[in-house]
Amino acid sequence: MDVVEKIGDLKLPIRPVNLELGDGKIVGAELYAIGVVLKGREGGTLAACFKEAEPVIDVRTLEDLGLKPNLVTGELEEERPPGVAYFY
């Protein structure tokens, strides 16, 4: 929560959502709309905040920015041209 408060946020007007963590624990999380800049790309994405959360970049954020991890090199690669993607 501290990171979202420092960078600014827009809390989504919905009740907390249940998230299942990697260890199987279920937590209630508030959702925020945030702006992200990573590898020279800029875009909007969602942040899920809950007590004792650690800052991480998830797959959704990478997809929103058009990036993907290369599992061999450990680097992020471009998956599509920069800019907003339209999915239908």
Secondary structure, DSSP 8 states (H G I E B T S, - for coil): -HHHHHH--EE-SS--EEEE-TTS-EEEEEEEEEEEEETTEEEEEEEEE-TT------HHHHHHHTEEE-TTT--EEESS-SS-----
